[in-house]
């Protein structure tokens, strides 16, 4: 999300952008996630759409199952004892409420 404030570009939860007019939710079907992780957090452009690489902070490690976490710890061993060792997100993160407020500003 690119804001008209001093923050410039920020990361915002997609669910907070839903307005059922321009942005909606598509229900049904199977969704398969493939997490991509780099040495530091990145914004990735794929098929013309911006997305973020996996960032292990803010509880994201808890979304992985045991085998996925062990795979990640083999590649990034310092994360086992300190998830903060990965570093900051590439852009400031907004919460759901902040995003909704900006959307209506």
Helices and strands as residue ranges (DSSP letters): E 10-11, G 14-17, E 43-46, E 49-52, G 60-63, H 66-75, G 77-80, G 83-86, E 92-93, H 96-103
